[in-house]
Amino acid sequence: MDSLPHDKFMDTITDKDTRVRLMQISEELVRKRAEHNEGEIFSLEEISFHQQNIERIEYIEKWCRELKILYLQNNLIPKIENVGRLKKLEYLNLTLNNITKIENLEGCESLKKLDLTLNFIAELTSVESLRGNYNLRELYLTGNPCTNLKDYRAFVVATLPQLQYLDGRAIERSERIKAVQVYSRTRNNILQQQKENETKQNDKELKHKDHCDKEATVTEESEITLNEDDEEKFWTEETSYTPQSRLEAYRHMERIRQKEESSSEKKVKPKKRLITDDGRILNVNEPKINFQLMENEENDHFILDLAIYRYLDTSLIDIDIQPHYVRVKIRGKVFQLVLQEEVRPGASIAQRSQTTGHLLLTMPKVKKNEEIRLAPSIKHKNSSWNRTREKSNLSMKSCPSNSTSTNEKLEVTEDLCPMAVLDKITEINSKQSRQMIGSLTLRLPETQERCNSEDFIDDPDVPPLI
C-alpha cells in the first residue's frame, strides 16, 4: 500500500480540485446530528459524522466541549486537527479517511481508544506523538502502509507503554519486555524503511499526478461522455492506492452525478388517478402492501386488514372512510379500495396492532329499514270484507245499545305485518273495533247476537249478568 506525504497531498487536492463539492462541518450539520440530544450542542457527549464527505475537522472543539465520543469514519479528511481542546474525549474514530500522519492529539487527555483503520499513515514514527496520552489503551492501525514495515508491532509496543491492545490484539507482558530490549535497533530500521518507501512513493505520485492533470484538462474542455466501456476501464484500471486516487474516484462519481442532474430534468410523476372523469372510483395500491377484506355477516359489517409496516409511525397514516370506498395514505402513498355495499363512516373503527403493526378497519353496513304496509281507509269494492261489515252493522242496529259486549278475537291477514299493530291493542270493545276496522286491514269473524224477547223488562235494580 502506497501513500503520499501530507504536505504534498494537500497541495495536490487544493490546486485544481476545488470543483469537487465537499462538505464542511457547520452548525446546522452539528445540530442535525444532535437530534438525540434535542438539538443542544453545548452539552453533547456523542456525535457521528459518518460518510458526509467532510474534508476538514473544524469548530467541534469550540462548540462541543463535553464531547466524549466522536465518529468521523468514511470521509475525506487528510489531517487530524482542531480536536486538541476536547479534554473529555475518550473515543475517536477516523476509519477510512485520507490521514497520512498521527498528530495534534496531545491535548486529548482522556483519550482511551483511537481507531485509524484504513488510512494512509506511512510515517510510523508519528505514533511517538501519543506518548503524552497516558489514558490511551487501544490503538488500531490495520490497513495502513506502516503496518507493512518490519518490526512494526514491536516498535509501537515499545513506544507506547500505556497501550494494552494493538489492532484488537492484547499486548502480553513478555512481548513488551522483548520490544523494549531491542527498541533502539528497531527504531533505526523503521527510519531506514520509511526513507526508502518515501522515495518510491514520490515517483509513483508524480506519474499519477500527470495522469490526473491530463484527465482534468480533457474534462474541463469537453463534456463528459462516458459510455459503459469507459466506465469499466476506469474502475478496472490498476492504480496505486493513495489519497489522491481515492479522491479521484470520488471526483469521478461526482462528475457522473452532476451530468445526470444537468442532462435530464427530474420528471414530475403524474398524480395517480383515484376517480375517473365519469365519477367511477378506482382501486389503488401505491404502497404495495398486502391486505385482506372480510365480510362479517353475523354483525353485518366489513373488516379490512392492512399489513402496514411494523415500525412505521402512526402519525404517517391518514384514514378516510367514505360510504362507498375507503382510502388510506401511508407516507403519502395512497391505498384505495371500493366497497361492495354502503357503510356508515361515522360508526367505523380503526385499530392498530402494537405487535404486528397491522391496521384493522371495522366498517358497519347501512341497514335497510323494514317498511310496514297499512291498508288505506277506503271502501274496497267487490270484496267479502264489505259484505261482512254491512251485516255486522245491520245486526248492531237491530240490537239495543245497552247490550253487553263480548270479548272477541281478531284474525290478521297473512299479507300484512300484524305485530306492530297488535302490541298496541289491549282491550277492544265493539265500538272501538268498528272504528279500527276502517283504518286497518283486519277481518272479524261473522257473529250473531241474540235479540231480546218480547216480554223482556229492563229492571235497573237488577245487576247485569256476567
C-alpha positions in Angstrom: 0.0 0.0 0.0 1.5 3.3 -1.1 0.9 6.8 0.3 1.8 10.5 -0.3 3.4 12.8 2.3 0.8 15.1 3.9 2.1 18.4 2.6 2.3 17.3 -1.0 -1.1 15.7 -0.8 -2.6 19.0 0.4 -1.0 20.9 -2.5 -2.5 18.3 -4.9 -6.0 18.5 -3.7 -6.2 22.2 -3.3 -4.7 23.1 -6.7 -7.3 22.0 -9.3 -9.8 20.0 -7.4 -11.9 22.9 -6.0 -14.7 21.9 -8.3 -15.3 18.8 -6.1 -18.2 19.6 -3.8 -17.0 18.6 -0.3 -19.0 19.0 2.9 -17.9 21.3 5.7 -18.8 20.9 9.4 -21.4 23.6 10.0 -23.6 24.5 13.0 -26.6 23.3 11.0 -25.0 19.9 10.4 -24.0 19.6 14.1 -27.5 20.3 15.3 -29.0 17.9 12.8 -26.6 15.2 14.1 -27.6 16.1 17.7 -31.2 15.1 17.5 -30.7 12.6 20.2 -29.7 15.5 22.5 -32.8 17.6 21.5 -30.5 19.7 19.2 -28.4 21.0 22.0 -24.7 21.0 21.1 -23.0 22.6 24.2 -23.8 19.5 26.3 -23.3 16.9 23.6 -21.3 13.9 24.6 -21.6 11.8 21.4 -21.9 12.7 17.7 -21.4 10.9 14.4 -20.4 12.4 11.0 -20.3 9.1 9.2 -20.0 9.3 5.4 -20.5 13.0 5.0 -17.6 13.7 2.5 -16.0 16.0 5.1 -12.7 17.4 4.1 -11.6 19.1 7.3 -12.2 18.8 11.1 -13.2 22.3 12.4 -15.4 24.1 15.0 -16.0 20.9 17.0 -13.6 21.7 19.8 -15.3 25.1 20.3 -19.0 24.0 20.1 -18.9 20.6 21.8 -16.5 20.9 24.8 -18.2 18.0 26.6 -17.8 15.5 23.8 -16.7 12.0 24.7 -17.2 10.0 21.6 -16.6 11.3 18.0 -17.3 9.3 14.8 -15.7 10.6 11.6 -15.3 7.4 9.6 -15.6 7.2 5.8 -14.9 10.8 4.9 -12.1 12.6 3.0 -10.2 14.1 6.0 -6.4 14.4 5.2 -5.2 15.7 8.6 -6.0 15.3 12.3 -6.6 18.9 13.6 -8.8 21.0 15.8 -9.6 18.4 18.4 -6.8 19.2 21.0 -9.3 21.1 23.3 -11.6 18.2 23.7 -10.3 17.3 27.2 -13.1 14.7 27.8 -12.8 12.9 24.5 -12.4 9.2 25.1 -13.0 7.6 21.7 -12.0 9.0 18.3 -12.9 7.0 15.2 -11.2 8.2 11.9 -11.6 4.9 10.0 -11.4 5.1 6.1 -10.1 8.6 5.6 -7.0 10.2 3.9 -4.9 10.7 7.0 -1.1 10.3 6.4 0.2 11.2 9.9 -0.7 10.9 13.6 -0.6 14.4 15.1 -2.4 17.1 17.2 -3.8 14.7 19.8 -1.6 15.7 22.7 -4.4 17.8 24.3 -6.9 14.9 24.4 -6.0 13.9 28.0 -8.9 11.4 28.4 -8.4 9.6 25.1 -8.7 5.8 25.6 -9.3 4.5 22.1 -8.1 5.7 18.7 -9.2 4.0 15.5 -7.2 4.9 12.4 -8.0 1.8 10.3 -7.7 2.0 6.5 -5.9 5.3 6.2 -2.6 6.3 4.5 -0.3 6.5 7.5 3.2 5.6 6.2 5.2 7.5 8.9 5.2 5.0 11.7 7.4 7.2 13.9 4.4 9.6 14.2 3.0 7.3 16.9 5.5 8.9 19.2 3.2 11.9 19.5 0.8 9.7 21.5 3.2 9.2 24.4 1.6 12.0 26.3 -1.9 10.4 26.1 -1.4 8.4 29.3 -5.0 7.0 29.3 -4.7 5.5 25.8 -5.4 1.8 25.9 -6.4 0.8 22.4 -4.9 1.7 19.0 -6.0 0.5 15.6 -3.7 0.9 12.6 -4.8 -2.0 10.4 -4.8 -1.3 6.7 -2.2 1.5 6.8 1.1 1.3 4.9 3.1 1.5 8.1 1.8 -2.0 9.1 3.9 -3.5 6.3 7.1 -2.3 7.8 9.3 -4.9 9.5 9.1 -4.9 13.3 6.0 -2.6 13.1 4.3 -4.1 16.2 7.5 -4.3 18.3 8.1 -0.6 17.7 4.6 0.5 18.6 4.6 -1.7 21.8 7.9 -0.3 23.0 7.0 3.4 22.1 3.6 3.4 23.9 4.0 1.6 27.3 0.4 2.6 28.3 -1.1 0.6 25.4 -3.0 -2.6 26.2 -4.4 -3.5 22.8 -2.9 -3.0 19.3 -5.1 -3.8 16.3 -7.5 -5.6 18.5 -4.9 -8.0 19.9 -3.8 -7.9 23.6 -0.2 -6.9 24.4 1.5 -9.5 26.6 4.0 -8.6 29.2 6.7 -10.8 27.7 6.1 -9.1 24.3 6.5 -5.7 25.8 9.8 -6.7 27.6 11.3 -8.0 24.3 10.2 -4.9 22.4 11.8 -2.6 24.9 15.1 -4.5 24.8 15.5 -4.1 21.0 13.8 -0.7 20.8 16.8 1.4 19.6 17.7 -1.1 16.8 14.1 -1.4 15.8 13.7 2.4 15.5 16.7 2.7 13.3 15.3 0.0 11.0 11.9 1.8 10.9 13.5 5.1 9.9 15.5 3.5 7.1 12.5 1.7 5.7 10.4 4.9 5.8 13.0 6.8 3.7 13.1 4.0 1.1 9.3 3.9 0.8 9.1 7.7 0.6 11.4 7.8 -2.4 9.4 5.2 -4.3 6.2 6.8 -3.4 7.2 10.2 -4.7 8.0 8.7 -8.1 4.6 7.0 -8.3 2.8 10.0 -7.2 4.4 12.2 -9.9 3.3 9.8 -12.6 -0.2 9.6 -11.1 -0.5 13.4 -10.8 0.4 13.9 -14.5 -2.2 11.4 -15.5 -4.8 13.1 -13.4 -3.9 16.6 -14.8 -4.4 15.3 -18.3 -7.8 13.9 -17.5 -8.8 17.0 -15.7 -7.8 19.2 -18.7 -9.9 17.0 -21.1 -12.8 17.1 -18.7 -12.8 20.9 -18.5 -12.5 21.4 -22.3 -15.2 18.9 -23.3 -18.3 17.4 -21.9 -18.2 14.1 -20.1 -19.2 11.4 -22.5 -18.5 8.2 -20.6 -20.0 5.0 -22.0 -20.1 1.6 -20.4 -16.6 0.7 -21.8 -15.0 3.9 -20.3 -16.7 3.3 -17.0 -15.5 -0.3 -16.8 -12.0 0.8 -17.8 -11.9 3.5 -15.1 -12.8 1.0 -12.3 -10.7 -1.9 -13.6 -7.5 0.0 -14.4 -4.8 -0.8 -11.9 -3.5 2.3 -9.9 -1.7 2.8 -6.7 -4.0 3.2 -3.6 -3.2 6.7 -2.4 -5.2 9.6 -1.0 -5.1 11.2 -4.5 -6.5 8.1 -6.2 -9.3 7.8 -3.6 -10.2 11.5 -4.1 -10.1 10.9 -7.9 -12.6 8.1 -7.6 -14.9 10.4 -5.6 -14.4 13.1 -8.2 -15.4 10.7 -11.0 -18.6 9.7 -9.2 -19.4 13.4 -8.6 -19.0 14.2 -12.3 -21.4 11.5 -13.3 -23.9 12.6 -10.7 -23.7 16.2 -11.9 -24.1 15.1 -15.5 -27.2 13.1 -14.7 -28.7 16.1 -12.9 -27.9 18.6 -15.7 -28.8 16.4 -18.7 -32.1 15.1 -17.5 -34.5 17.2 -15.6 -36.3 15.5 -12.8 -39.6 14.2 -14.3 -42.6 15.0 -12.2 -44.6 11.9 -11.8 -48.2 12.3 -12.7 -50.6 12.0 -9.8 -52.3 8.7 -9.5 -55.9 8.9 -10.6 -58.3 7.9 -7.8 -61.6 8.8 -9.5 -62.3 8.8 -13.3 -63.9 11.6 -15.2 -67.2 9.9 -15.1 -67.1 9.6 -11.3 -66.1 5.9 -11.1 -63.9 5.1 -8.1 -60.7 3.1 -8.8 -58.8 0.6 -6.7 -55.3 1.8 -6.0 -52.4 0.3 -4.0 -49.4 2.6 -4.3 -47.6 1.4 -1.2 -47.9 -2.2 -2.5 -48.9 -3.6 0.9 -50.8 -6.8 1.5 -54.4 -6.5 2.5 -57.5 -8.7 3.2 -61.2 -7.6 3.0 -63.5 -9.8 5.1 -67.3 -9.6 5.5 -68.9 -10.5 8.8 -72.4 -11.5 8.0 -73.3 -12.1 11.7 -72.6 -8.5 12.7 -73.3 -7.1 9.2 -70.0 -5.2 8.7 -66.8 -5.2 6.6 -63.3 -5.8 8.1 -60.2 -4.5 6.2 -56.8 -5.8 7.4 -53.9 -3.8 6.1 -50.4 -5.3 6.6 -48.7 -1.9 7.4 -45.0 -2.0 8.3 -44.4 -2.8 11.9 -42.1 0.1 12.8 -44.0 2.8 10.8 -45.1 5.7 13.0 -48.9 6.0 13.2 -48.6 9.8 12.6 -47.7 8.9 9.0 -51.0 7.1 8.4 -54.1 9.1 7.2 -57.5 7.3 7.0 -60.6 8.4 5.1 -63.7 6.2 5.1 -66.5 7.1 2.7 -69.9 5.3 2.2 -68.7 3.5 -0.9 -64.9 3.3 -0.5 -62.0 3.6 1.9 -58.8 5.5 1.4 -55.6 5.2 3.5 -52.5 7.3 3.0 -49.2 5.6 4.1 -46.3 8.1 4.0 -48.1 10.0 1.2 -48.8 6.8 -0.9 -52.5 6.1 -1.4 -54.3 2.9 -0.8 -57.9 2.9 -2.0 -60.5 0.2 -2.1 -64.0 0.2 -3.4 -66.6 -1.4 -1.1 -69.4 -3.7 -2.4 -72.0 -2.2 -0.1 -72.6 1.1 1.5 -71.1 1.6 5.0 -71.5 4.1 7.8 -68.3 6.2 8.2 -69.3 7.7 11.5 -69.7 4.3 13.1 -66.4 2.9 11.7 -63.5 1.9 14.0 -59.7 2.0 13.2 -57.3 -0.1 15.3 -53.5 -0.6 15.1 -51.7 -3.7 16.4 -48.7 -2.9 18.6 -47.3 -6.3 17.9 -47.5 -6.7 14.1 -48.3 -3.1 13.1 -51.4 -4.2 11.1 -54.2 -1.7 10.6 -57.7 -3.0 11.2 -60.7 -1.1 9.9 -64.2 -2.2 11.0 -67.0 -0.6 8.9 -70.7 -1.3 9.7 -73.0 -1.6 6.7 -76.0 0.6 6.3 -79.2 -1.3 7.4 -82.3 -1.1 5.2 -85.4 -0.2 7.3 -88.3 -2.6 7.0 -91.5 -0.7 5.9 -94.9 -1.7 7.5 -97.6 -1.5 4.9 -101.0 -0.3 6.2 -104.3 -0.7 4.3 -105.8 2.6 3.2 -109.1 3.6 4.8 -111.2 3.4 1.7 -114.0 1.2 0.7 -112.9 -2.0 -1.0 -115.1 -2.8 -4.0 -116.3 -6.3 -4.7 -114.8 -7.8 -1.6 -116.2 -10.1 1.1 -114.9 -7.6 3.7 -117.5 -5.1 2.7 -120.3 -7.6 2.9 -119.1 -8.8 6.3 -119.1 -5.2 7.6 -122.6 -4.4 6.3 -124.0 -7.5 8.0 -122.3 -6.5 11.2 -123.8 -3.0 11.1 -127.3 -4.4 10.5 -127.1 -6.7 13.4 -125.8 -4.0 15.6 -128.8 -1.7 14.7 -131.3 -4.4 15.5 -129.9 -4.9 18.9 -130.3 -2.4 21.8 -127.4 -0.2 22.6 -127.2 -1.4 26.2 -126.3 -5.0 25.2 -123.3 -6.5 26.9 -120.1 -6.6 25.0 -118.3 -9.8 24.5 -114.5 -10.4 24.1 -113.7 -11.2 20.5 -110.5 -12.4 18.9 -109.0 -10.6 15.9 -107.8 -12.5 12.8 -105.0 -10.9 10.8 -104.4 -11.4 7.1 -101.2 -13.1 6.0 -100.1 -10.3 3.7 -99.6 -7.8 6.5 -97.2 -7.5 9.4 -99.6 -7.5 12.4 -97.0 -7.5 15.2 -96.5 -3.7 15.0 -100.3 -3.2 15.5 -101.2 -6.0 17.9 -98.7 -4.8 20.5 -100.8 -1.7 21.0 -104.2 -3.4 21.2 -105.2 -4.4 24.8 -109.0 -4.5 25.1 -111.2 -3.5 22.3 -115.0 -3.2 22.6 -117.3 -3.4 19.8 -117.4 0.4 19.2 -113.6 0.7 19.1 -113.3 -2.3 16.9 -115.7 -0.7 14.4 -113.5 2.4 14.3 -110.3 0.5 13.7 -111.8 -1.7 11.0 -112.0 1.3 8.7 -108.2 2.0 9.0 -106.7 -1.5 9.4 -106.9 -4.4 7.0 -108.3 -6.7 9.8 -111.1 -9.3 9.3 -113.5 -10.2 12.1 -115.4 -13.5 12.1 -119.2 -13.4 11.5 -121.1 -13.4 14.8 -124.8 -13.3 15.5 -126.2 -11.6 18.7 -129.3 -12.9 20.3 -132.2 -10.4 20.4 -134.2 -9.7 23.5 -137.6 -11.5 23.9 -140.8 -9.6 23.7 -141.6 -9.9 27.4 -138.2 -8.6 28.4 -138.3 -5.9 31.1 -135.2 -3.8 31.8 -135.1 -3.5 35.5 -132.5 -1.1 36.7 -132.3 -2.6 40.2 -131.2 -6.0 38.7 -127.4 -6.1 38.2 -126.1 -7.1 34.7 -125.3 -10.8 34.1 -121.6 -11.6 33.9 
